[in-house]
Amino acid sequence: MHKDHSKVSIIFPVKNEGSNVKKTLNSLFSTATKIEYEVIIVDDASDDGCCDFLEQSHFKNKVKKIRTLGVGPSVARNIGAENATSDYLMFCDAHLTFQPHWIDKLLTPLKSDLTDVVCPAIASMDDPKVIGYGQTLSNSLRIQWHKKRPYLFNTAIIPGGCFLIKRDVFFKVGGFETGFKTWGHEDVELSIKLWLFGYRCSCEPSVTILHLFRKSHPYNVDYDGVYYNLLRMAYLHFDQERIKKTKDLIIHRSPKKIESLVLKDGVEKRRREYFQKRAFNDEWYFKHFKIYF
């Protein structure tokens, strides 16, 4: 039987996952594939011992574990990518269940140059009938899931819970945004950046991953951080009219104070760098995906 000689680096950012990491790796290593892969776990200052089992596990030598000191999900993913050795990077949450040949099916459209980034359909582990197929944005920049389509299709937003990207593409756009606070909008910002740089984001509906939608978040998430990330994303990629509309979405905190912090942190310099490199403008992006904001 023919073996595909491509290699994939699967990167799991981890933060206080309890038993989820073990369950996810058990699913991964027991799932059939013809693709060679390496596993990188970036344990971002977990204090619940969720990765301790690795020392006694039978797949200890198959996992590269990196310990970080509370750097946040974006930087943790970037560190995983920097330590990867493959031409393809798979970013996965540490609370997933996989189906046979899921890596093979996701890799096919990238190798065929049909797209640059691809995500599977994502179903709820608690209710597998609830399935989303890539994402788009509402007028208030909230996530909306697509319904099923028969074949590979373009999607405005790649869900951060599971996606495969060409290594060179990831680094050409600068990876995940490192100026964010703790958590929020990482996958949205990356997706917008990818499209504006001229890359293609797609969903492969023939692959479904089960995802545990947790009731609590391991990071200390608050309005200040989420709004900061939202406005920083707008300043990085939107025109002035849409930046103003984004500020209007900040209702639980002072928009002026949030904006002052974003500007103080040097977002305008980063914005200029992006605008010099990108292939399209944000007007193109919003019209292309019929996002009226």
C-alpha positions in Angstrom: 0.0 0.0 0.0 1.3 3.4 -1.0 2.5 5.6 1.9 2.4 9.4 1.6 5.8 10.8 2.5 4.5 14.2 3.5 4.9 15.0 7.2 2.6 17.0 9.5 3.4 18.7 12.8 0.4 18.6 15.1 0.5 21.3 17.7 -1.6 21.2 20.9 -1.6 24.3 23.1 -2.5 23.1 26.6 -3.8 24.9 29.7 -5.4 23.0 32.6 -7.1 20.4 30.5 -7.6 17.8 33.2 -8.0 14.4 31.5 -8.6 15.9 28.1 -5.0 15.7 26.9 -4.8 12.0 27.6 -8.1 11.3 25.8 -7.1 13.4 22.8 -3.7 11.7 22.4 -5.3 8.3 22.8 -7.7 9.1 20.0 -4.9 10.5 17.8 -2.5 7.6 18.2 -5.2 5.0 17.7 -6.6 6.6 14.5 -5.5 5.3 11.1 -3.5 7.4 8.8 -0.9 7.0 6.0 0.7 10.4 6.9 3.8 10.7 9.1 3.4 13.2 11.9 5.0 14.6 15.0 3.2 15.8 18.1 4.1 19.0 19.9 2.4 19.9 23.2 2.9 23.4 24.5 1.9 23.3 28.2 1.3 26.9 29.0 1.8 26.9 32.8 -0.9 24.3 33.6 -1.1 23.7 37.4 -3.5 20.7 37.3 -0.9 18.1 36.2 -2.8 17.5 33.0 0.4 16.5 31.2 2.1 14.5 33.9 0.8 11.2 32.5 3.2 11.6 29.5 6.1 10.4 31.6 4.5 7.0 32.0 2.6 6.8 28.7 3.5 4.3 26.0 3.7 7.2 23.5 6.1 9.3 25.6 8.7 9.2 22.9 6.3 10.3 20.2 5.5 13.6 21.9 7.7 16.7 22.2 6.6 18.6 25.3 7.4 22.3 25.7 6.6 24.1 29.0 5.8 27.9 28.8 5.2 30.3 31.7 1.7 31.7 30.9 2.4 33.2 27.5 -1.2 32.9 26.3 -2.7 30.8 23.5 -1.4 32.8 20.6 2.2 32.8 21.7 2.0 29.2 22.8 0.8 28.2 19.3 3.6 30.2 17.7 6.2 28.5 19.9 4.8 25.2 18.8 5.2 26.2 15.2 8.8 27.4 15.7 9.7 24.0 17.1 8.0 22.1 14.3 10.0 20.3 11.7 7.3 19.7 9.0 6.1 21.6 5.9 2.5 21.5 7.2 1.3 22.7 10.6 -1.8 21.3 12.3 -3.1 23.4 15.2 -5.5 21.5 17.4 -7.3 22.0 20.8 -6.4 19.4 23.4 -10.0 18.2 23.7 -10.8 16.5 20.4 -11.7 13.1 19.0 -10.5 12.1 15.5 -11.8 9.9 12.7 -9.8 7.6 10.5 -7.6 9.3 7.8 -8.6 12.8 8.9 -5.0 14.0 8.4 -4.9 12.5 4.9 -8.1 14.1 3.8 -7.2 17.5 5.1 -3.7 17.4 3.6 -5.0 16.5 0.1 -6.4 19.9 -0.9 -3.2 21.6 0.3 -0.9 19.3 -1.6 -3.2 19.8 -4.7 -2.8 23.6 -4.3 -6.6 24.0 -4.0 -6.2 26.0 -0.8 -3.6 27.3 1.7 -5.4 26.6 4.9 -8.1 24.0 5.6 -10.3 23.1 8.6 -12.6 20.1 9.1 -16.2 20.2 10.1 -16.4 20.5 13.8 -19.1 18.7 15.8 -20.0 18.9 19.5 -18.6 16.0 21.5 -21.8 16.2 23.7 -24.1 16.2 20.7 -22.4 15.0 17.5 -25.4 16.0 15.4 -24.5 19.7 16.0 -21.9 20.4 13.4 -20.4 23.6 12.0 -18.5 23.9 8.7 -16.1 26.8 8.9 -17.2 30.3 10.1 -18.1 33.8 9.0 -18.8 37.0 10.8 -22.1 38.8 11.6 -22.6 42.6 11.4 -21.5 42.7 15.1 -18.3 40.7 14.3 -19.7 37.6 16.1 -18.9 34.2 14.8 -21.5 32.3 12.7 -21.1 28.7 11.6 -21.7 27.7 8.0 -24.1 24.9 7.1 -22.8 21.8 5.3 -21.8 22.0 1.6 -20.9 19.0 -0.6 -17.3 19.9 -1.4 -14.3 21.9 -0.3 -15.4 25.6 -0.1 -14.0 29.0 0.9 -14.7 30.1 4.5 -14.1 33.6 5.9 -12.9 32.3 9.3 -10.9 29.2 10.1 -11.9 27.9 13.6 -8.8 27.8 15.8 -9.8 24.5 17.3 -8.5 22.4 14.4 -6.9 23.5 11.1 -4.0 22.6 8.8 -1.8 25.3 7.2 1.2 25.3 5.0 4.3 26.2 7.1 5.6 28.9 4.8 2.1 30.6 4.7 1.9 30.6 8.5 5.3 32.3 8.9 4.8 34.7 5.9 1.8 36.3 7.7 3.6 36.4 11.0 1.7 33.6 12.7 -0.8 34.3 15.5 -1.0 37.9 16.7 1.4 38.3 19.7 0.0 41.6 20.9 -3.3 40.2 22.2 -4.3 40.0 25.8 -4.7 36.5 27.2 -7.5 35.2 24.9 -10.0 36.2 22.2 -10.2 36.7 18.4 -6.9 34.9 17.7 -8.4 32.7 14.9 -10.5 35.6 13.5 -7.5 37.8 13.2 -5.4 35.1 11.6 -8.1 34.3 9.1 -8.6 38.0 8.1 -4.8 38.4 7.8 -4.5 35.3 5.6 -7.1 36.5 3.1 -5.8 40.1 3.0 -2.3 38.6 2.3 -3.8 36.8 -0.7 -4.1 33.3 0.8 -7.1 30.9 0.6 -9.0 29.5 3.7 -11.3 26.5 3.1 -13.4 23.9 4.9 -13.3 20.3 4.0 -16.8 19.0 4.9 -15.9 15.3 4.4 -13.9 15.4 7.6 -15.6 15.8 11.0 -13.7 16.3 14.3 -15.5 16.0 17.6 -14.8 19.0 19.9 -15.5 19.4 23.6 -17.1 22.8 24.1 -16.0 23.5 27.7 -18.2 25.3 30.2 -15.4 27.2 31.8 -12.2 28.8 30.3 -8.7 27.9 31.6 -7.5 31.5 31.0 -8.6 34.5 33.0 -10.9 36.0 30.4 -12.6 39.4 31.0 -14.2 42.2 29.0 -11.1 44.3 29.1 -9.0 41.7 27.4 -11.6 40.6 24.8 -12.4 44.2 23.9 -8.7 45.0 23.7 -8.2 42.2 21.2 -11.2 43.2 19.2 -10.1 46.8 18.8 -6.5 45.8 18.2 -7.6 43.5 15.4 -9.6 46.3 13.9 -6.6 48.7 14.0 -4.4 46.1 12.4 -6.6 45.4 9.4 -9.7 47.6 9.1 -10.2 51.1 7.5 -11.1 54.1 9.7 -14.8 53.7 9.2 -14.8 50.1 10.3 -12.5 50.9 13.3 -15.2 53.4 14.4 -17.9 50.8 14.0 -15.8 48.4 16.1 -15.5 50.9 18.9 -19.3 51.2 18.9 -19.4 47.5 19.8 -17.6 48.1 23.1 -20.5 48.5 25.5 -19.3 47.1 28.9 -16.1 49.2 29.0 -14.9 52.6 27.9 -14.0 52.6 24.2 -11.7 55.5 24.7 -9.7 53.8 27.4 -9.5 50.6 25.4 -8.4 52.6 22.3 -5.8 54.4 24.4 -4.2 51.2 25.5 -4.2 49.7 22.0 -2.5 52.8 20.6 0.0 53.0 23.4 1.1 49.4 22.6 2.3 50.5 19.1 -0.5 49.0 17.0 -0.2 51.7 14.3 3.4 50.6 13.5 2.2 47.0 13.1 -0.7 48.2 11.0 1.6 50.0 8.6 3.8 46.9 8.2 0.7 44.8 7.4 -0.7 47.4 4.9 2.6 47.3 3.0 2.6 43.6 2.6 -1.0 42.5 2.0 -2.5 41.7 -1.4 -6.1 43.1 -0.8 -7.8 45.7 1.3 -10.4 45.1 3.9 -13.2 46.4 1.6 -12.4 43.5 -0.7 -12.5 41.1 2.2 -15.9 42.2 3.5 -17.5 42.3 0.0 -16.0 39.0 -1.0 -17.6 37.3 2.0 -20.8 39.4 2.1 -20.0 40.7 5.6 -21.7 44.0 5.8 -19.9 45.8 8.6 
